[in-house]
Amino acid sequence: MRRPPYPTVLKPYGSALVELARARTEIVCLSADLTRQCEVDLFREAIPDRFINVGMAEQNLMGIAGGLARQGHIPFVHSFGVFCSRRAYDQVAMAIAYPCLPVRLVGFMPGLSSPGGPSHQAIDDLALMRALPNLTVLDLADATETRQAVEAIVDLPGPVYLRLKRGEIPVVFDQDHRFDLGRARLLQAGEDLAIVTSGMMLPAALVAADTLSACGLGVAVVHAPVVKPLDVETVAGVGARVKGMVVAENHSIVGGLGSAVAEALAEAGCGCRLRRVGVADTFAEAGSLPFLFERYGLSSRRIVAVAWSLLGLPGRPPEPPAMSPAAGEYAPV
């Protein structure tokens, strides 16, 4: 596993989907007129006879995907996350989730990564998709994991919601990393505090863990890219060994990974104290990713401060190191 700043790659999802579709002729690719923005311009150019642009009509898109799945195809459906979930929720429920069809919904620009304000910020998509029966929900962290997940989900029974960062994608994991649909990854062990995270918050969580570890604390980091079904055994097992747990997510603190972890700890009878770092039940304004992550507390500094308070430590919390990524690099906020 690398440390920041991270090298980046462009369109790891799009290239992985093309590679898989060349071998699997059942795969069809659907776009909601966000083809380049969702990396499937690569598919359109490579396999045009299995590419369909439905236009800006996500509700109709879900119905078409359900129909194609009933005919033996494996549709991969693409739009921004907020449009895959909030805009087309009833159609996802009735045309895809209820009949348990093998449709793969791929939502880009998660959480506060969009500069477009509340209309484009998917701060509730994990909560919405977690609530639907039959649906597997993934929030991936980097390019290595993304490439592996595309192949891992193709034969998974039922529908899948795949949440992906748009643009330059960091490479956090080395090539020996193995994405596992059944297990969360304990990236490092510790007996004082655990940080549980997924998706775009993993780099910030790793910086926060290093900052706290430098103060003599034992900090465990759990990466949980499968939000549903959550790996309860790993999460509760770590929770039973630490004094406190912080969940960091690029999503509302209501209904997402933090809620899933809280449910898991409660049902396991684990008395671990829990704090959630995420969007604090509010709509966010428009702005750049660094501005929004800092303003709404999705930063390594915020994770450190919440952990420091949770553990009841004296004095001011330590400051994470400032980073200035070069061109082609990605650094957490």
Rosetta silent file (secondary structure, phi, psi, omega in degrees, C-alpha in Angstrom):
SEQUENCE: MRRPPYPTVLKPYGSALVELARARTEIVCLSADLTRQCEVDLFREAIPDRFINVGMAEQNLMGIAGGLARQGHIPFVHSFGVFCSRRAYDQVAMAIAYPCLPVRLVGFMPGLSSPGGPSHQAIDDLALMRALPNLTVLDLADATETRQAVEAIVDLPGPVYLRLKRGEIPVVFDQDHRFDLGRARLLQAGEDLAIVTSGMMLPAALVAADTLSACGLGVAVVHAPVVKPLDVETVAGVGARVKGMVVAENHSIVGGLGSAVAEALAEAGCGCRLRRVGVADTFAEAGSLPFLFERYGLSSRRIVAVAWSLLGLPGRPPEPPAMSPAAGEYAPV
SCORE:     score description
SCORE:     0.000 S_00000001
   1 L     0.000  134.218 -176.822    0.000    0.000    0.000 S_00000001
   2 L   -85.532  168.024  173.141    1.320    3.404   -1.013 S_00000001
   3 L  -119.024  152.314 -174.595    1.443    6.644    0.950 S_00000001
   4 L   -71.471  160.597   -2.781    0.426   10.072   -0.419 S_00000001
   5 L   -72.745  150.942 -172.314    0.738   11.876   -2.648 S_00000001
   6 E  -100.306  144.833  168.611   -0.466    9.144   -4.968 S_00000001
   7 E   -66.104  156.133 -179.427    0.141    8.649   -8.682 S_00000001
   8 E  -124.781  158.200  173.771   -3.044    8.856  -10.727 S_00000001
   9 E  -131.884  158.614  177.991   -4.459    7.167  -13.805 S_00000001
  10 E  -104.011  136.853  170.975   -7.273    8.133  -16.156 S_00000001
  11 L    55.653   46.990  176.515  -10.333    5.990  -16.875 S_00000001
  12 H   -65.551  -34.388  178.146   -9.388    2.748  -15.086 S_00000001
  13 H   -66.708  -49.537 -177.664  -13.055    1.753  -14.926 S_00000001
  14 H   -57.992  -42.921 -179.908  -13.706    2.398  -18.608 S_00000001
  15 H   -69.487  -36.711  178.344  -10.704    0.401  -19.764 S_00000001
  16 H   -66.425  -38.805  179.062  -11.514   -2.485  -17.401 S_00000001
  17 H   -66.134  -41.408  177.687  -15.103   -2.637  -18.678 S_00000001
  18 H   -61.742  -45.827 -179.975  -13.967   -2.749  -22.317 S_00000001
  19 H   -59.389  -43.988  179.939  -11.490   -5.516  -21.555 S_00000001
  20 H   -68.233  -40.802 -177.538  -14.144   -7.578  -19.788 S_00000001
  21 H   -67.143  -26.695  176.407  -16.797   -6.958  -22.462 S_00000001
  22 H   -63.640  -32.172 -179.874  -14.505   -8.239  -25.195 S_00000001
  23 H   -92.417  -20.057 -175.542  -14.568  -11.616  -23.448 S_00000001
  24 L  -122.361   97.089 -173.799  -18.198  -11.461  -22.260 S_00000001
  25 L   -72.689   -8.339  176.420  -20.599  -10.778  -25.109 S_00000001
  26 L   -75.189  -18.250 -176.165  -23.592  -10.562  -22.732 S_00000001
  27 E   -73.228  129.412  171.487  -22.335   -7.231  -21.443 S_00000001
  28 E  -123.762  151.678 -174.628  -24.091   -4.146  -22.807 S_00000001
  29 E  -117.803  126.090  179.795  -23.236   -0.554  -21.916 S_00000001
  30 E  -119.151  139.978 -179.744  -25.854    2.126  -21.316 S_00000001
  31 E  -128.005  148.113  175.240  -25.250    5.862  -20.861 S_00000001
  32 L  -103.904   49.110  179.139  -27.477    8.743  -19.761 S_00000001
  33 L    64.823   25.159  174.486  -25.757   11.240  -22.053 S_00000001
  34 L  -125.797   47.255 -169.429  -22.758   11.372  -19.712 S_00000001
  35 L   -65.285  -54.908  179.762  -20.629    9.072  -21.836 S_00000001
  36 L   -66.847  -39.321 -176.773  -17.241   10.772  -21.615 S_00000001
  37 L   -66.599  -22.637  179.725  -17.833   11.850  -18.030 S_00000001
  38 L  -108.489   17.860  172.063  -18.447    8.220  -16.994 S_00000001
  39 L    70.666    4.181 -175.500  -15.469    6.825  -18.933 S_00000001
  40 L   -95.262   11.547  164.106  -17.630    4.793  -21.353 S_00000001
  41 H   -61.409  -29.279  175.622  -16.581    6.736  -24.413 S_00000001
  42 H   -62.902  -40.898  179.143  -13.953    3.979  -24.469 S_00000001
  43 H   -69.138  -44.515  179.755  -16.723    1.380  -24.759 S_00000001
  44 H   -56.896  -39.295 -178.756  -18.608    3.368  -27.410 S_00000001
  45 H   -77.592  -33.422 -175.260  -15.486    3.522  -29.552 S_00000001
  46 H   -85.896  -38.320 -174.201  -14.409   -0.096  -29.015 S_00000001
  47 L  -136.704   67.186 -172.378  -17.754   -1.955  -29.086 S_00000001
  48 H   -64.864  -26.377 -177.876  -20.344    0.412  -30.598 S_00000001
  49 H   -74.190   -8.405  176.255  -22.912   -2.298  -31.376 S_00000001
  50 H  -118.703   22.509  179.117  -23.378   -2.947  -27.634 S_00000001
  51 E  -114.385  132.112  179.912  -23.486    0.710  -26.581 S_00000001
  52 E  -130.559  122.786  173.063  -26.776    2.587  -26.030 S_00000001
  53 E  -100.973  107.420 -177.427  -27.065    6.291  -25.194 S_00000001
  54 L   -79.364  -20.667 -175.867  -30.533    6.752  -23.738 S_00000001
  55 L    92.724 -172.470 -176.466  -30.060   10.486  -23.197 S_00000001
  56 L   -79.360   72.396 -173.988  -30.884   12.548  -20.121 S_00000001
  57 L  -152.313   67.949 -173.084  -33.642   10.175  -19.003 S_00000001
  58 H   -62.755  -34.150  178.340  -32.446    8.086  -16.075 S_00000001
  59 H   -61.768  -45.728  177.484  -35.903    6.767  -15.188 S_00000001
  60 H   -65.025  -37.741  179.109  -36.298    5.389  -18.709 S_00000001
  61 H   -55.737  -43.522 -178.436  -32.714    4.160  -18.603 S_00000001
  62 H   -66.642  -38.247  176.912  -33.485    1.891  -15.636 S_00000001
  63 H   -64.725  -41.342  177.669  -36.500    0.388  -17.363 S_00000001
  64 H   -63.451  -42.846  179.789  -34.472   -0.346  -20.498 S_00000001
  65 H   -61.975  -42.229  177.810  -31.702   -1.923  -18.405 S_00000001
  66 H   -61.875  -41.639  178.299  -34.229   -4.142  -16.636 S_00000001
  67 H   -64.133  -42.093  177.901  -35.671   -5.264  -19.959 S_00000001
  68 H   -63.734  -39.631  178.655  -32.250   -6.088  -21.378 S_00000001
  69 H   -63.455  -36.527  178.424  -31.384   -8.078  -18.246 S_00000001
  70 H   -65.614  -21.851 -179.814  -34.570  -10.139  -18.646 S_00000001
  71 L   -95.744   11.303  174.824  -33.364  -11.084  -22.135 S_00000001
  72 L    98.335    0.896  177.048  -30.058  -12.486  -20.902 S_00000001
  73 L   -85.118  163.443  172.052  -27.837   -9.429  -21.135 S_00000001
  74 E  -116.065   94.974 -177.279  -25.722   -7.979  -18.313 S_00000001
  75 E   -78.956  133.113  168.136  -26.325   -4.219  -18.516 S_00000001
  76 E  -106.142  117.393 -170.553  -23.774   -1.798  -17.087 S_00000001
  77 E  -109.120  134.260 -170.995  -25.648    1.489  -16.562 S_00000001
  78 E  -129.968  131.781  171.157  -23.822    4.827  -16.225 S_00000001
  79 E  -164.753 -175.362  171.140  -24.682    8.270  -14.900 S_00000001
  80 E   -73.535  151.141 -173.306  -23.718   10.484  -11.995 S_00000001
  81 H   -57.453  -39.174 -178.821  -24.461    8.859   -8.657 S_00000001
  82 H   -65.083  -30.094 -179.620  -27.176   11.321   -7.683 S_00000001
  83 H   -83.997  -31.265  174.710  -29.059   10.584  -10.922 S_00000001
  84 H   -66.125  -30.076 -172.947  -28.657    6.800  -10.638 S_00000001
  85 H  -105.291  -74.915 -172.625  -30.149    6.900   -7.147 S_00000001
  86 H   -62.260  -44.229 -175.477  -32.282    9.901   -6.177 S_00000001
  87 H   -70.246  -35.223 -172.323  -33.619   10.738   -9.649 S_00000001
  88 L  -117.927   29.242 -170.112  -34.505    7.169  -10.684 S_00000001
  89 H   -62.065  -45.481 -178.431  -35.145    5.536   -7.320 S_00000001
  90 H   -64.347  -39.311  179.594  -38.605    4.112   -8.004 S_00000001
  91 H   -68.392  -38.479  174.845  -37.514    2.669  -11.344 S_00000001
  92 H   -60.859  -43.433 -178.317  -34.412    1.087   -9.755 S_00000001
  93 H   -63.919  -50.360 -170.828  -36.640   -0.429   -7.070 S_00000001
  94 H   -85.777  -34.223 -175.734  -39.394   -1.775   -9.319 S_00000001
  95 H   -93.004  -16.929 -173.429  -37.593   -2.557  -12.588 S_00000001
  96 H  -126.854  -56.048 -173.870  -34.277   -3.838  -11.189 S_00000001
  97 H   -72.433  -46.454 -178.545  -34.123   -4.554   -7.445 S_00000001
  98 L   -59.004  -47.146  176.114  -37.554   -6.153   -6.958 S_00000001
  99 L   -80.617    1.163  176.011  -37.055   -8.721   -9.783 S_00000001
 100 L    55.195   55.319 -176.167  -33.407   -9.110   -8.654 S_00000001
 101 L   -93.106  150.409 -176.585  -31.946   -8.590  -12.113 S_00000001
 102 L   -79.877   63.463  176.475  -28.202   -8.553  -12.918 S_00000001
 103 L  -101.337  134.441  179.555  -27.965   -4.829  -13.664 S_00000001
 104 E  -107.405  108.773 -178.944  -24.775   -2.999  -12.655 S_00000001
 105 E   -92.333  120.791 -174.987  -25.510    0.636  -11.779 S_00000001
 106 E  -116.218  110.023 -176.713  -22.370    2.768  -11.919 S_00000001
 107 E  -108.050  119.560 -179.977  -22.655    6.180  -10.261 S_00000001
 108 E   -95.196  167.276 -179.979  -19.841    8.694  -10.663 S_00000001
 109 L    60.755   64.909 -178.132  -19.050   11.864   -8.640 S_00000001
 110 E   -73.686  151.646  171.091  -19.837   10.577   -5.136 S_00000001
 111 H    54.226 -130.089 -176.746  -20.600   12.806   -2.180 S_00000001
 112 H   -93.232   19.521  179.240  -18.982   16.238   -2.271 S_00000001
 113 H   -78.871  -10.292  178.117  -16.662   15.454   -5.172 S_00000001
 114 L   -91.084  138.143  175.675  -18.977   17.327   -7.563 S_00000001
 115 L   -82.792    1.016 -168.181  -18.622   21.114   -7.939 S_00000001
 116 L   -86.168    5.212  178.538  -22.262   21.336   -9.040 S_00000001
 117 L    79.578 -168.912 -171.388  -23.951   21.916   -5.696 S_00000001
 118 L   -58.290  -29.020 -178.997  -26.905   20.005   -4.207 S_00000001
 119 L   -69.172  -21.390 -176.195  -28.382   18.959   -7.561 S_00000001
 120 L  -117.496   -4.893 -175.866  -25.229   16.984   -8.414 S_00000001
 121 L   -92.408  114.172 -177.851  -23.841   15.953   -5.012 S_00000001
 122 E   -85.151   78.734 -179.562  -24.661   12.339   -4.168 S_00000001
 123 L   -95.557   -2.753 -177.790  -24.667   12.674   -0.385 S_00000001
 124 L  -128.543    6.806 -174.037  -27.569   10.240    0.130 S_00000001
 125 H   -66.756  -37.590  178.914  -27.019    7.563   -2.528 S_00000001
 126 H   -65.727  -40.199  178.465  -25.554    4.975   -0.151 S_00000001
 127 H   -62.680  -44.947 -179.716  -28.491    5.426    2.223 S_00000001
 128 H   -64.547  -48.146 -175.256  -30.998    5.058   -0.599 S_00000001
 129 H   -72.504  -32.546  175.420  -29.340    2.059   -2.226 S_00000001
 130 H   -61.156  -30.727 -175.150  -28.672    0.295    1.087 S_00000001
 131 L   -76.120  -15.180 -177.568  -32.403    0.397    1.761 S_00000001
 132 L   -86.440  125.488  174.963  -33.297   -1.586   -1.375 S_00000001
 133 L   -59.090  152.524  175.367  -33.499   -5.385   -0.969 S_00000001
 134 L    76.474   -9.121 -171.881  -31.290   -7.538   -3.225 S_00000001
 135 L   -94.714  127.827  170.635  -28.852   -4.692   -3.982 S_00000001
 136 E   -89.229  135.769 -173.690  -25.098   -4.945   -3.354 S_00000001
 137 E  -123.486  122.854 -177.527  -23.533   -1.525   -2.679 S_00000001
 138 E  -121.428  141.535  175.937  -19.844   -0.736   -3.297 S_00000001
 139 E  -131.915   98.360 -168.252  -17.803    2.421   -2.610 S_00000001
 140 L   -92.148  153.087 -168.774  -14.351    1.953   -4.139 S_00000001
 141 L  -102.152  -29.574 -171.416  -11.169    3.772   -3.186 S_00000001
 142 L  -153.946 -179.408 -176.092   -8.660    3.608   -6.022 S_00000001
 143 H   -69.737  -38.319  179.664   -7.769    2.505   -9.546 S_00000001
 144 H   -61.822  -47.936 -179.929   -6.423   -0.915   -8.558 S_00000001
 145 H   -65.006  -38.910 -179.174   -9.590   -1.801   -6.678 S_00000001
 146 H   -61.944  -46.821  179.973  -11.799   -0.421   -9.458 S_00000001
 147 H   -59.808  -42.387 -178.064  -10.223   -2.607  -12.120 S_00000001
 148 H   -71.096  -35.592 -176.245  -10.608   -5.708   -9.988 S_00000001
 149 H   -68.167  -33.023 -179.906  -14.166   -4.938   -8.917 S_00000001
 150 H   -56.406  -46.581  178.219  -15.459   -4.737  -12.499 S_00000001
 151 H   -72.297  -33.888 -176.762  -14.659   -8.407  -13.030 S_00000001
 152 H   -66.481  -30.816 -174.955  -15.692   -9.380   -9.504 S_00000001
 153 H   -92.821  -10.153 -169.708  -19.259   -8.110   -9.895 S_00000001
 154 L   -61.645  -36.990 -178.756  -20.065   -9.338  -13.387 S_00000001
 155 L  -104.810   10.999  179.134  -21.449  -12.706  -12.245 S_00000001
 156 L   -68.887  130.172  178.769  -22.714  -11.606   -8.841 S_00000001
 157 L   -62.138  140.788  176.881  -26.406  -12.545   -8.464 S_00000001
 158 L    79.855  179.749 -176.337  -28.777   -9.590   -8.421 S_00000001
 159 L   -80.787  159.273 -179.274  -28.136   -5.887   -8.987 S_00000001
 160 E  -134.571  138.890  169.147  -25.083   -3.894   -7.910 S_00000001
 161 E  -110.568  120.690 -175.565  -24.548   -0.198   -7.228 S_00000001
 162 E  -113.666  118.993 -174.628  -20.938    0.808   -7.873 S_00000001
 163 E  -103.002  121.685 -171.837  -19.847    4.235   -6.574 S_00000001
 164 E  -132.856  141.764  170.290  -16.807    5.729   -8.344 S_00000001
 165 L   -68.925  145.999  177.297  -14.705    8.884   -8.278 S_00000001
 166 L  -101.546  149.371  173.231  -14.563   10.783  -11.554 S_00000001
 167 L    96.836 -139.484  179.564  -11.417   12.161  -13.198 S_00000001
 168 E   -75.466  121.634 -172.901   -7.872   11.396  -12.104 S_00000001
 169 E  -104.468  124.949 -179.099   -8.034    8.260   -9.981 S_00000001
 170 E   -69.744  152.726  172.898   -5.365    7.673   -7.312 S_00000001
 171 L  -106.834   97.149 -178.561   -3.424    4.428   -7.097 S_00000001
 172 L   -90.884  -40.914 -175.950   -3.429    3.669   -3.375 S_00000001
 173 L   -96.660  143.076  173.689   -3.064   -0.114   -3.496 S_00000001
 174 L   -73.398  171.276 -175.762   -0.221   -2.040   -5.091 S_00000001
 175 L   -66.844  -17.698  178.637   -0.921   -4.681   -7.710 S_00000001
 176 L   -81.601   -4.225  175.398   -0.839   -7.467   -5.118 S_00000001
 177 L   -65.139  140.835  179.210   -3.981   -6.023   -3.491 S_00000001
 178 L  -125.436  115.438  175.839   -7.008   -8.288   -3.948 S_00000001
 179 L   -70.528  134.069 -176.372  -10.532   -6.878   -3.864 S_00000001
 180 L  -130.122  120.342 -179.891  -12.877   -9.220   -1.991 S_00000001
 181 L   -66.953  -19.020 -174.659  -16.658   -8.914   -2.134 S_00000001
 182 L  -101.318  -12.795 -172.341  -16.961  -10.767    1.160 S_00000001
 183 L  -133.418  137.600  165.020  -14.347   -9.134    3.378 S_00000001
 184 L   -76.390  159.618 -177.451  -13.343   -5.701    4.576 S_00000001
 185 E  -107.714  122.664  171.372   -9.590   -5.140    4.699 S_00000001
 186 E   -83.953  101.397 -173.723   -7.731   -4.531    7.945 S_00000001
 187 E   -79.296  -29.483  172.560   -4.955   -2.373    6.515 S_00000001
 188 E  -156.012  150.803 -176.470   -3.190   -1.903    9.843 S_00000001
 189 L   -97.552  158.229  176.867   -3.801   -3.076   13.394 S_00000001
 190 L  -174.065  153.496 -174.603   -4.060   -1.034   16.588 S_00000001
 191 L  -108.539   -7.662 -178.601   -5.529   -1.315   20.062 S_00000001
 192 L   -94.427  -47.028 -172.488   -6.476    2.307   20.864 S_00000001
 193 E  -143.198  148.159  171.262   -8.572    3.494   17.951 S_00000001
 194 E  -122.204  136.599  171.427  -10.061    2.156   14.730 S_00000001
 195 E  -111.064  120.244  177.758  -10.825    4.229   11.638 S_00000001
 196 E  -107.866  132.487 -173.798  -13.341    2.583    9.303 S_00000001
 197 E  -152.932  173.076  175.670  -13.668    4.091    5.867 S_00000001
 198 L  -156.408  168.755  171.883  -14.433    3.544    2.197 S_00000001
 199 H    55.992 -138.687 -173.261  -14.168    5.271   -1.144 S_00000001
 200 H   -68.682  -12.014 -179.442  -12.568    8.692   -1.410 S_00000001
 201 H   -85.469   -7.526 -179.419  -12.033    8.985    2.357 S_00000001
 202 H   -60.115  -47.659  179.259   -9.432    6.206    2.492 S_00000001
 203 H   -57.745  -41.976  178.775   -6.434    8.499    1.712 S_00000001
 204 H   -65.529  -37.050  178.876   -7.513   10.974    4.411 S_00000001
 205 H   -65.088  -37.933  179.470   -8.017    8.130    6.879 S_00000001
 206 H   -67.941  -40.311  176.420   -4.502    6.828    6.243 S_00000001
 207 H   -64.055  -43.135  178.564   -2.987   10.283    6.808 S_00000001
 208 H   -61.979  -41.602  179.142   -5.016   10.666   10.005 S_00000001
 209 H   -63.065  -42.480  178.466   -3.870    7.233   11.202 S_00000001
 210 H   -63.775  -40.313 -179.752   -0.217    8.105   10.565 S_00000001
 211 H   -63.467  -43.993  179.384   -0.641   11.428   12.399 S_00000001
 212 H   -71.315  -36.988  178.503   -2.189    9.751   15.435 S_00000001
 213 H   -63.573  -33.781  178.868    0.321    6.890   15.372 S_00000001
 214 L   -66.035  -15.881  176.679    3.148    9.405   15.543 S_00000001
 215 L   -93.721    8.144  177.300    1.717   10.429   18.946 S_00000001
 216 L    91.916    8.229  179.499    2.126    6.885   20.252 S_00000001
 217 L   -88.933  146.459  173.320   -1.430    5.674   19.614 S_00000001
 218 L   -91.643  110.286 -172.309   -2.233    2.270   18.166 S_00000001
 219 E  -116.356  117.893  173.332   -4.542    2.991   15.242 S_00000001
 220 E   -87.169  145.631  175.085   -6.306    0.311   13.231 S_00000001
 221 E  -125.486  122.762  178.278   -7.569    1.159    9.729 S_00000001
 222 E  -114.074  121.565  176.306  -10.409   -0.852    8.194 S_00000001
 223 E   -98.875  120.547 -175.263  -11.237   -0.332    4.529 S_00000001
 224 L  -121.126   76.433 -178.036  -14.836   -1.410    3.810 S_00000001
 225 L   -68.899  -22.140  176.006  -15.516   -0.988    0.074 S_00000001
 226 E   -95.193  100.835 -177.907  -18.571   -3.264    0.321 S_00000001
 227 E   -77.212  -32.772  174.453  -21.047   -1.119    2.247 S_00000001
 228 E  -143.316  124.895   -4.503  -23.812   -3.675    1.765 S_00000001
 229 L   -75.857  129.257 -179.905  -23.556   -6.443    2.780 S_00000001
 230 L   -68.807  143.477  175.198  -21.102   -5.069    5.328 S_00000001
 231 L   -76.971   85.978 -175.943  -18.456   -7.427    6.677 S_00000001
 232 H   -63.748  -37.687 -177.116  -19.858   -7.423   10.203 S_00000001
 233 H   -59.353  -47.075 -179.833  -17.364   -9.990   11.478 S_00000001
 234 H   -67.885  -46.717 -176.878  -14.329   -7.833   10.690 S_00000001
 235 H   -63.729  -47.912 -179.350  -15.879   -4.545   11.814 S_00000001
 236 H   -69.199  -34.400  177.911  -17.267   -5.909   15.081 S_00000001
 237 H   -63.190  -43.040  176.449  -14.095   -7.885   15.721 S_00000001
 238 H   -68.044  -40.999 -179.806  -11.967   -4.764   15.470 S_00000001
 239 H   -60.291  -31.645 -179.584  -14.514   -2.789   17.483 S_00000001
 240 L   -72.396  -14.959 -174.480  -14.259   -5.261   20.351 S_00000001
 241 L  -105.202   -8.642 -174.474  -10.505   -4.637   20.653 S_00000001
 242 L  -114.796  167.047 -179.838  -10.302   -0.830   20.578 S_00000001
 243 L   -84.050  -22.725 -179.152  -11.330    2.023   22.876 S_00000001
 244 E  -164.014  159.814 -178.053  -13.136    3.946   20.167 S_00000001
 245 E  -135.508  136.473  174.948  -14.020    3.921   16.479 S_00000001
 246 E  -117.102  128.750  174.738  -14.312    6.711   13.907 S_00000001
 247 E  -104.401  126.178 -178.388  -16.148    6.132   10.629 S_00000001
 248 E  -116.186  122.820 -176.702  -15.108    8.487    7.813 S_00000001
 249 E  -144.371  147.778  176.303  -17.285    8.715    4.717 S_00000001
 250 E   -90.882   68.068 -169.967  -17.889   11.024    1.754 S_00000001
 251 E  -169.994  164.741  171.158  -21.642   10.924    2.370 S_00000001
 252 E   -57.292  146.545  175.972  -24.227   12.144    4.823 S_00000001
 253 L   -72.272   -5.108  178.591  -23.674   10.743    8.304 S_00000001
 254 L   -97.645  113.805  168.607  -27.303    9.558    8.050 S_00000001
 255 L    90.301   -4.871 -177.303  -27.794    6.164    6.470 S_00000001
 256 L   -96.538 -140.666 -177.713  -24.376    5.490    4.923 S_00000001
 257 H   -62.049  -40.735  179.834  -21.297    3.592    6.072 S_00000001
 258 H   -60.443  -40.558  177.566  -21.425    5.126    9.557 S_00000001
 259 H   -66.762  -40.558  178.999  -24.976    3.925   10.034 S_00000001
 260 H   -62.595  -41.536  179.001  -24.087    0.462    8.741 S_00000001
 261 H   -67.222  -42.350  178.857  -21.155    0.233   11.172 S_00000001
 262 H   -60.484  -41.965  177.732  -23.291    1.473   14.084 S_00000001
 263 H   -62.714  -42.600 -178.588  -25.916   -1.168   13.311 S_00000001
 264 H   -64.238  -44.475 -179.755  -23.253   -3.877   13.126 S_00000001
 265 H   -64.725  -42.713 -178.592  -21.676   -2.893   16.461 S_00000001
 266 H   -64.594  -44.863 -177.774  -25.057   -2.664   18.206 S_00000001
 267 H   -70.368  -25.693  177.013  -26.280   -6.031   16.944 S_00000001
 268 L   -83.320   -3.925 -178.644  -22.967   -7.657   17.895 S_00000001
 269 L    71.860   25.875 -178.287  -23.321   -6.283   21.435 S_00000001
 270 L   -88.865  127.058 -177.635  -20.093   -4.313   21.079 S_00000001
 271 L   -89.966   18.196 -178.626  -19.819   -1.378   23.455 S_00000001
 272 L   -62.157  132.594  176.223  -17.235    0.456   21.373 S_00000001
 273 E   -71.978  138.682 -171.303  -17.709    4.242   21.370 S_00000001
 274 E  -128.666  138.357  170.843  -18.413    5.527   17.869 S_00000001
 275 E  -131.557  148.197 -178.824  -18.101    8.865   16.075 S_00000001
 276 E  -115.259  132.045  174.257  -18.978    9.640   12.449 S_00000001
 277 E  -111.804  119.080 -178.859  -17.081   11.984   10.134 S_00000001
 278 E  -178.878 -163.325  178.373  -19.062   12.955    7.052 S_00000001
 279 E   -74.861  121.047 -168.109  -21.571   15.460    5.750 S_00000001
 280 L   -84.574   65.689  173.327  -23.450   16.570    8.874 S_00000001
 281 L    53.021   52.110 -179.927  -27.081   16.255    7.689 S_00000001
 282 L  -149.504  154.615  168.135  -26.952   19.310    5.455 S_00000001
 283 L   -80.936  143.767 -178.732  -26.950   20.238    1.802 S_00000001
 284 L  -100.636  160.631  176.165  -23.591   21.581    0.659 S_00000001
 285 L   -85.229  177.688  176.135  -22.793   24.539   -1.545 S_00000001
 286 L   -81.462  153.023  178.899  -20.970   24.464   -4.857 S_00000001
 287 L   163.474  178.246  179.166  -17.177   24.566   -4.944 S_00000001
 288 L   -74.107  161.139 -179.940  -13.966   22.708   -5.616 S_00000001
 289 H   -58.986  -50.333  179.333  -13.286   19.349   -4.010 S_00000001
 290 H   -59.149  -40.393  179.669  -10.573   20.625   -1.607 S_00000001
 291 H   -62.677  -47.304 -176.527  -12.789   23.546   -0.558 S_00000001
 292 H   -67.898  -42.144 -179.357  -15.845   21.367    0.049 S_00000001
 293 H   -64.180  -36.882  178.546  -13.976   18.595    1.863 S_00000001
 294 H   -73.668  -44.825 -175.707  -12.361   21.127    4.186 S_00000001
 295 H   -64.753  -37.033 -175.208  -15.496   23.201    4.737 S_00000001
 296 L  -103.417   13.762  169.195  -17.740   20.237    5.542 S_00000001
 297 L    78.776   27.629  177.701  -15.231   18.307    7.630 S_00000001
 298 L  -102.355   53.446 -172.744  -14.225   15.497    5.269 S_00000001
 299 L  -127.645  161.796  175.590  -10.521   15.988    5.945 S_00000001
 300 H   -62.596  -35.555  177.978   -7.687   14.215    7.690 S_00000001
 301 H   -60.278  -42.626 -179.733   -7.589   17.127   10.167 S_00000001
 302 H   -66.809  -40.610  178.243  -11.219   16.507   11.073 S_00000001
 303 H   -61.554  -44.310  179.194  -10.675   12.763   11.536 S_00000001
 304 H   -61.633  -45.659 -177.638   -7.727   13.455   13.852 S_00000001
 305 H   -63.934  -42.071  179.550   -9.694   16.010   15.882 S_00000001
 306 H   -66.114  -41.440  178.601  -12.713   13.714   16.283 S_00000001
 307 H   -64.689  -41.793 -179.510  -10.491   10.787   17.307 S_00000001
 308 H   -60.216  -45.383  179.441   -8.579   12.961   19.800 S_00000001
 309 H   -67.070  -42.438 -179.378  -11.820   14.081   21.431 S_00000001
 310 H   -58.322  -40.944 -178.669  -13.298   10.569   21.425 S_00000001
 311 L   -82.836   -4.133  177.920  -10.298    9.201   23.313 S_00000001
 312 L    66.663   36.359 -176.843  -10.370   12.111   25.787 S_00000001
 313 L   -83.275  147.457 -175.685   -6.780   13.094   25.123 S_00000001
 314 L   -80.210  158.252  173.523   -5.410   16.358   26.588 S_00000001
 315 L    76.962 -173.024 -179.053   -4.311   19.410   24.666 S_00000001
 316 L   -80.763  143.677  176.781   -4.754   20.257   21.022 S_00000001
 317 L   -67.442  151.328  179.311   -4.866   17.446   18.471 S_00000001
 318 L   -67.928  156.627  178.930   -1.825   17.140   16.206 S_00000001
 319 L   -94.840  127.612  173.089   -1.882   18.635   12.718 S_00000001
 320 L   -63.127  154.644 -179.963   -1.604   16.289    9.729 S_00000001
 321 L   -67.158  142.874  175.045    1.179   17.217    7.306 S_00000001
 322 L   -77.668  142.668 -177.640    0.334   19.665    4.535 S_00000001
 323 L  -127.676  140.935  176.487    0.713   18.246    1.040 S_00000001
 324 L  -124.702   89.569 -176.565    1.254   19.920   -2.310 S_00000001
 325 L   -65.807  143.738  174.580    0.703   17.321   -5.028 S_00000001
 326 L   -80.566  174.087  176.706    2.521   17.738   -8.311 S_00000001
 327 L   -58.803  133.586 -179.463    0.803   17.428  -11.680 S_00000001
 328 L    83.586    7.321  177.453   -0.546   13.921  -12.067 S_00000001
 329 E  -117.002  159.100  179.052   -0.609   13.297   -8.315 S_00000001
 330 E  -128.065  131.482  176.743   -3.462   13.085   -5.801 S_00000001
 331 L  -127.948  142.767  177.501   -3.274   14.079   -2.159 S_00000001
 332 L   -67.926  158.471  176.721   -5.993   13.857    0.488 S_00000001
 333 L   -77.892    0.000    0.000   -7.460   16.996    2.002 S_00000001
